[in-house]
Amino acid sequence: MNDFEMYEEYEIQFDPMNIDRQARRQRKPEAHHQPKKQQHAVIEEIADDTVNEVSFKTTYVPGRFEEGWLLESLRPFYDRGLITDVLARVKGGKEANVYRCAAHPGTGLELVAAKVYRPRMFRNLRNDKMYREGRNVLTADGKIVKTTDHRVMRAIDKKSLFGAQVAHTSWLMYEYKTLQQLHHAGADVPQPISSAENALLMSYCGDANLAAPTLSEIKPDRDEAQPLFVTVMRNIEIMLANGVIHGDLSAYNILYWDGDITLIDFPQVTDSHSNTQAYKILDRDISRVCDYFAAQGVQTDPAAIMYRLWKRYVELDAKLQAADLSVMFPEDE
């Protein structure tokens, strides 16, 4: 297989335009003599074409520029019999919006949350190079892209159109797989239900009228703040025991509902052992959490917490792994 054939194979894997045959037929080469279309004109065309292809209607009425990519992103969950309706948008952000959806009766749930990543031209992706260190690149089905595929790696580093799509897919799948791992380990995270090209489906926190607020939006009683702080620290330990660091933990992505907390937003999850920035990233997570709870009257010592957790879950684990290797492969005497 030559380089061009390898590129075509990856393009088929990662490019949603190649997955959708109808969209591929409609895609036309841009005439070089014509001026480049304005961004809003491009989005209008995409939105109009997509709306015609999507048959299911929603209670939630999206905006003009939101409708096309929203329905296209959620269509796989509708087709798989996981959702029946989109009821409301409960959270908006630069990178993704979260929607309250009516779950299909077959799921055994009443409500679910759909996290839909915004189109690239509307999304201001943060520089994720620091978080990608030590992480493999994942395809849409969660498989690892070989590091010897230099074309893919160069495309990601150069942030080409193809590279941006590969990075976007990997970013999304890391969040999904991390939710699977941590939910199985007993962490307070949403239960992952399904993933699609541009969206994640997970358990919903809140009720039919109100989504759970973040800790940044509430002021818990002092008697409640202490146990909440302990619970957040327990979750950080669960993550470290599984070799990962949240990467962007703060009161802005910890939900609160009926006395319980739920940690959300994991695309920046960091490998605690293979990322050279792991100490810095974990220290920032712990400091942000401690700052919030200190403002609620909780006595915290972020430096002592950082020292204890790092020694126990990173340095000690590394020593144990080294000891295991010395037993398996003893030096020649």
Secondary structure, DSSP 8 states (H G I E B T S, - for coil): --HHHHHHHHHHHH-HHHH-HHHHHH-----TTS----HHHHHHHHHHHHHHH-----SS---HHHHHHHHHHHHHHHHTTSEEEEEEEEE--SSEEEEEEEE-GGGT-SEEEEEEE--GGG------HHHHTT--EE-TTS-EE-TT-HHHHHHHHHT-HHHHHHHHHHHHHHHHHHHHHHHHTT-SS--EEEE-SSEEEEE--B-SS-B--BGGG----HHHHHHHHHHHHHHHHHHHHTTEE-SS-SGGGEEEETTEEEE---TT-EETTT-TTHHHHHHHHHHHHHHHHHHTT----HHHHHHHHHIIIIIHHHHHHHHHHHHHS----
